[in-house]
Amino acid sequence: MDYFKRIIEFFTAGEFSDAGKRAFFRWLADEEHSVEKDRVLREMWDNSGSATDAGARESWRAFVRKAGLKERVPRLRRLRVWQTAAAVLLLISISAIYTVYREKSGGSYAGLLEQYSAVAVTERLVLPDGSEVHLNSGSLLIYPEKFTGRSRSVYLSGEANFKVKGDKKRPFVVKSNDFQVTVLGTEFDLLAYPGDSLVRVTLLSGSVEATYNNLEMCTVLSPDQQLVYNKISKSSYINNPDIEDVTAWQRGEIIFKGTTLGEIITVLKRKYPCQFVYHEEQFGNDKYTFRFREDAPLEEVMEIITQVAGYISYNIAGDTCFIEQRTR
């Protein structure tokens, strides 16, 4: 642990060339010893919140500056929600930063911007090329201040709808770890939350090429088709979903089809600014189908879910939702 901490602190304190920065981010983004490196970054973030440790705060800020990120502070009702997620988001950012450095090696480096959509909030933004993005809650988009290369590459963690500005000379590429989507001009929905085993891309119009499994597999989609990729099994399949269901989140609706309780709670964590306390092993493998209206309060959602499931109960106290097995 001390070894990895010394390397990161050495980078934070020193000045390096672009080649040196690329080497550092290549090391940081590498999967080897990822747990140890993640712990160091989380510790740095935790210490940066100390009211008395000015050195820790400056060390964190220096690291972020060296990373080349220019943070766009999200409009949040609760700062605590952002603070809880910030360290995780930075870890996600590292892969994107290294990708940009690697792609721009030998050329000019454009600064990166990040847009985070907090829990219970969706965000809209227009990219430098005029493409429109609608971010679902709990999602992070990293993109350059200006598209200067032969492609327009962005990095997504979470879910977003993209309406891509046509440019035949420069394809638009959305990257998300072991998955990327390449288009010229189209509209599609990409779901790629880091904690989920499934990545899903749904084409609404135009044409997209999805590349995955270490970029060794490739699938071209037609309108109304959806590719589902399992990051664990490395398997994939194509289906034809109800497009209204896929885009329900953009209208504020919540739709579950054939979904387990564990998967349902995972989605609710992103939709409501609330901490959920439960033991996942208490949920069975039964699958449920629900449709909740736009902006349905959490109390209404949990009341319906617990009534249908029959064997769990809930209690909301402040900003915490406790879920327990119902006593028989």
C-alpha positions, 0 to 999 in steps of 0.5 A: 500500500505504501509503495503505491501511495509513494508513486501517486504522491511523487506524481502529484508533487513533480512536473512531468512531460506528456510522455511521463504523464502517459506512462503514469496514467497507463500504470494507474489505469492498468488492472494489475494491483487495481485494488491497492491503487483504488484504496490509495485514491479513496484515502486521498479523497477522504483526507481531502475532506478534512477541515484541519488537513490543508495539506491533504486538500491541496494534494488532492487538488494537485492530483486532479489538476495533473490529471487534466480534469476541469470539473463542472460542479453539478447542481446538487440538492445534497452535497453529501451525495456528490462527496460520497461518489467523487472518489469512485468517479475519479477512479472511472475518470482515470481510464478515460484520461489515459485513453485520451493521452494514448490517442493524442500521443505525439499531438496537441493535448486538449483539456478534458471536461467532466459532467456528472449527473447526480442521484435523482437528477438528469442533465442535458449538455451540448458537446463542442461539435453540436452533438446533444447528450442527455445523462441519466442519474448517477452518470459521468461523461468525460469529453474534450474542450475541443474535438481535434483528432480524427475522431470525436471520442468521449467516455461514459460511465452510466447511461446517456442518450446521444443525438450525434451531429453528422460528420463523415470525416470524423466518427463519434466514439463513445467509450466505456471500459471494455465497450465502445460505440462508433457512429457518424450521425445517429441517436442511441442509448448506451447503458454502462454503469460500472457496477452492472454486469450488463452493458446495453446499447439501443439504436433509435435511428441511423447506424452504430458499430459496437465493439467489445470483449477487448475490442475483438468482437464487433456488431453493427445495429439497425434501428430499434435493435439492442445489443446486450453484452455481459462483461463477466461471461463475455457473451452477447445477444441482440433483441428488439426492445420496446423503445418506449421502455428504453427511453422511459428514464428521459421522461422521468418514468421507472420501468422494470421488466423481468427484474429481480429485487436486487436489480430493482434496488440497484436502479432505485439507488440512482433514482432517489437521493436516499441510502438503502440499508438491506441484506441482498441475500434476503432477496430471492431470484423471483423476477417482477414487472413494474411501471411507475409514473413520472416523479413517483415518490419513493414511498409509493414505489416501495409500497407497491414493490413490497406489496407485490413481493409479499415477503419484505417490508420497508421503513423510510427514516429521513434520507434512509430506506430500511428494507427487511424480511417481513416477520411471518 
